[in-house]
Amino acid sequence: MMFLCEIIILYDDIDLPDVGVFCPSYWEAQHFDSDGDFYYYGIESRWTNLELLKFYGDQEQSSFDVNVYREKNRLYEPGILEVSDLSRYIGYKNQGRYKNVDSIHQASNLCVASLCVETSRIEDYREFLMAVHTFLSHTHGRAANLKQFFTADEFMTEVIGPSPYVGN
């Protein structure tokens, strides 16, 4: 079985954590690759792209990606169409779609993050869910493309906690 998932997180602009807090097993794997603008000089906590690959034998791999679009104060415009497409959530906010979600509606510099996983390994899928929780906790954001606008605590309780597929 293959797990393919994208979770969109909306939050008011905040410095992002060090990329090493996401998916530690990827960073520790014997065969892995990482890429992203966090490597750029002068970016520090303003990074917008993280790509991690963990390689297994027999051409199997797991991938974890984070892309961030900021409404304002972008250091540069995204070079990837899928990242530019995240700007549609800014338009949704401006149209009043999130007026009942105070933390999004009142954001002065809305940021949209896309966290994605592609894996056939349940442990890597669980690590993805934990990375989403970490991102939600750090940014005080809301998951926007699930059945409700989950906070970090709600995500832990409703998504990670009860699932028979990801364990505890």
C-alpha positions in Angstrom: 0.0 0.0 0.0 1.2 3.5 -0.8 0.6 6.5 1.4 0.3 9.8 -0.5 -0.9 12.7 1.5 -0.8 16.5 1.5 -1.8 18.6 4.5 -2.2 22.3 4.1 -1.4 24.5 7.1 -2.4 28.2 7.4 -0.7 30.4 10.0 0.3 34.0 10.7 3.9 34.5 9.6 6.5 33.3 12.2 10.1 32.2 11.9 10.3 28.5 11.1 12.2 26.0 13.2 15.4 24.3 12.2 14.6 21.7 9.5 16.2 19.0 11.5 13.1 18.8 13.8 11.1 17.3 10.9 11.4 13.5 10.2 14.5 12.7 12.2 14.8 9.2 10.8 15.3 10.6 7.4 18.3 12.7 8.6 19.7 9.7 10.4 19.2 7.2 7.6 22.3 5.6 6.0 21.0 6.5 2.5 19.2 9.8 2.3 19.1 13.1 0.4 18.0 16.6 1.4 17.5 19.7 -0.6 15.8 23.1 -0.1 16.4 26.8 0.4 17.3 26.3 4.0 20.8 25.7 2.7 21.0 29.2 1.4 23.2 31.7 3.2 21.1 34.3 5.0 17.8 32.4 5.0 18.0 30.9 8.5 14.4 30.7 9.8 12.8 32.2 6.6 13.2 29.0 4.6 10.4 28.0 2.2 11.4 24.6 0.9 12.5 21.3 2.3 12.8 18.1 0.4 13.9 14.8 2.1 14.3 11.4 0.6 15.1 8.2 2.5 16.3 5.3 0.3 15.7 1.7 1.0 16.9 -1.3 -1.0 15.1 -2.5 -4.2 14.6 1.1 -5.4 12.1 1.9 -2.6 12.1 5.3 -1.1 10.1 7.6 1.1 9.8 11.4 0.5 8.8 14.2 2.7 8.3 17.8 1.4 7.5 21.2 2.9 6.7 24.2 0.8 5.7 27.6 2.2 4.1 30.6 0.5 4.1 33.8 2.4 1.5 36.5 1.7 4.1 39.3 2.4 7.8 39.6 3.1 8.9 36.9 0.6 12.6 36.9 0.1 11.9 35.8 -3.5 9.0 34.6 -5.6 8.5 30.8 -5.8 10.1 29.1 -8.8 7.7 26.1 -8.5 4.2 26.3 -9.9 2.8 24.2 -7.1 4.2 26.6 -4.5 2.7 29.6 -6.4 -0.6 27.7 -6.4 -0.7 27.9 -2.6 -1.4 31.6 -2.9 -5.0 30.7 -3.7 -5.5 30.3 0.1 -4.6 33.9 0.5 -7.4 34.7 -1.9 -9.8 32.5 0.0 -9.0 34.5 3.2 -9.5 37.8 1.4 -12.9 36.5 0.1 -14.0 35.8 3.8 -13.8 32.1 3.6 -12.1 31.8 7.0 -14.0 34.5 8.9 -15.1 31.9 11.5 -11.5 30.9 12.2 -10.0 33.8 14.1 -6.3 32.8 13.9 -6.6 32.7 10.1 -9.0 35.6 9.5 -6.9 38.0 11.7 -3.5 36.9 10.3 -1.6 40.0 9.1 0.8 38.0 6.9 -0.9 34.7 6.1 1.4 31.9 5.3 0.4 28.7 3.5 2.4 25.5 4.0 2.1 22.3 2.1 3.4 19.2 3.9 3.5 16.1 1.7 4.6 12.5 2.1 4.9 9.6 -0.4 5.8 6.3 1.2 4.8 2.6 1.4 6.1 2.4 5.0 3.8 2.9 7.9 6.5 4.2 10.2 7.4 6.9 7.6 3.7 7.9 7.3 3.5 8.1 11.1 6.6 10.3 11.1 5.0 12.5 8.5 1.9 12.9 10.8 4.2 13.8 13.7 6.0 16.4 11.5 2.6 17.9 10.7 1.9 18.1 14.5 5.3 19.7 15.0 4.6 22.3 12.3 1.2 23.1 13.8 2.6 23.4 17.3 5.4 25.7 16.2 3.3 28.0 14.0 0.1 27.9 16.1 -1.5 27.2 12.7 -4.5 25.3 11.5 -4.7 22.4 9.2 -7.0 23.6 6.4 -7.8 20.7 4.1 -9.1 18.2 6.6 -12.7 17.8 8.0 -12.1 20.7 10.3 -9.5 23.4 11.0 -7.4 21.3 13.4 -5.0 22.9 15.9 -1.9 20.9 17.0 -3.7 19.4 20.0 -6.8 18.6 17.9 -4.6 17.0 15.2 -2.9 14.9 17.8 -6.2 13.7 19.3 -8.3 13.3 16.2 -5.8 12.2 13.5 -2.7 10.7 15.2 -4.2 9.3 18.4 -7.0 7.0 17.3 -5.7 5.7 14.0 -5.3 1.9 13.9 -2.9 2.5 10.9 -0.3 4.7 12.6 -0.2 3.3 16.2 0.8 5.3 19.3 
